[in-house]
């Protein structure tokens, strides 16, 4: 059986035609097996979002290949597997009520129309927004808006969910609660999660596996399994130890690349 | 009654007071002048009633409003279409930029005169200048609006594989609504000014025509009466039509919820 996501020697650079190109991603390769929770961790601005955009077909790859369930995803973005995306900010349409925002995402799927209503109420319930279906996004708090955007990503019943620092704009208390909820949802609805973050403790707490990325041009310099059984606890010493160890190696590498490149 | 309603009520009250104070000022001035030049508010009010009673006011208002509305919608259609094209295609932007600037700088009077010369007394005489003068206003605002579109929302829609048609309807148009609405207000206000100018020297009916007619007769009280009829109707349109549209379009904005 092929992996849910397979990235092969992916390269990508930005820059207008004729100008010198700025390499962003350099030879990135990794696999995410089905139903796993995998994090990509790297410093801010290292190209993590670009990587996610390429994986979901929003941006074309310069070199290399992205396979979703063994099938190439090309720049036109056609791929039979559904991919949900949770962005750093909620990116809701402020002029539509929450349920219409979710419906908007459903119009992009082949889920039959008569099932939309059930899907919408099911996932609104799961993210704890029951009673807020008819509210506009600006009537909700930041945390609730982000929940709504998670409901939107879940409602299309994706096999794969891409998350781009979804909790980085929330306060730590809300973020902790939402991480727990996310793990519950992931556990109940078998799916593959690729989670991008710059927060080591978040990555270690959530993931089965963490890939560490360098600064631009980014490549993966280390991949680590997190063999801690679930459900996990925030105060688990074992998690703490892994976090400390990974952080140490992460900084060794990051400072190394800085001196090399300057 | 909720405090919000009270606040709203007191604001409406102040507006009414301000309108009344204008009438009072006019009345005071009229006390010290010759009625032939500055008639009293009451005598003008009688004329307004009389104009409605004998059917001349409804007829000429109907004529003027039709011209305004036809010209207004034509300019809205052309303006939005051109603005969207300019905002989305670089070549078209560069091509039409200069033309729009030229169109904006041609004095309204020129269009009115040309159109009377070319079309004589046909209704086109009013439509052409209204459309030509107001569509660049709409074009410029919509063009700016398209350029200011939040691309992150378009990207969101694309990651969810939402169709192009849906992206236009649910993402682009709502984002352009503030620009479209403000240009609608502006171009409507310009439309009726042009309609009256054209009526003054090119047509034989409409509110503008009545103003020029009584100017030639030097009948100041009727000039006042027609001006007032016109102002009241335009305030009515502005107040009820436009604020209703914007209330509907922006009910998602917390600050407009009263």
Contacts between the chains, C-beta under 8 A, distances in Angstrom:
chain1	res1	chain2	res2	distance
A	53	B	155	7.7
A	53	B	159	7.9
A	56	B	159	5.2
A	58	B	155	6.2
A	58	B	158	5.9
A	58	B	159	5.6
A	77	B	158	7.1
A	77	B	161	6.8
A	83	B	159	7.2
A	85	B	156	7.4
A	85	B	159	4.4
A	85	B	160	7.2
A	87	B	152	7.4
A	87	B	156	6.6
A	89	B	152	7.5
A	91	B	152	5.8
A	91	B	153	5.9
A	91	B	156	4.3
A	93	B	153	6.6
A	93	B	170	6.3
A	93	B	171	6.6
A	93	B	174	7.1
A	94	B	252	5.5
A	94	B	253	7.9
A	95	B	174	4.3
A	95	B	177	7.9
A	95	B	252	4.6
A	96	B	170	6.9
A	96	B	252	7.5
A	97	B	252	7.9
A	104	B	157	7.4
A	104	B	160	7.5
A	104	B	162	6.5
A	104	B	166	7.3
A	104	B	170	5.8
A	105	B	160	4.3
A	105	B	162	7.1
A	107	B	162	5.6
A	107	B	163	6.9
A	107	B	166	5.4
A	108	B	157	7.6
A	108	B	160	4.3
A	108	B	161	3.7
A	108	B	162	4.1
A	108	B	163	7.1
A	108	B	166	7.8
A	109	B	160	7.9
A	109	B	161	7.2
A	136	B	251	7.8
A	136	B	252	4.2
A	136	B	254	7.8
A	137	B	252	7.7
A	138	B	252	6.6
A	138	B	253	6.9
A	138	B	254	5.2
A	139	B	254	6.3
A	152	B	160	7.8
A	156	B	160	6.7
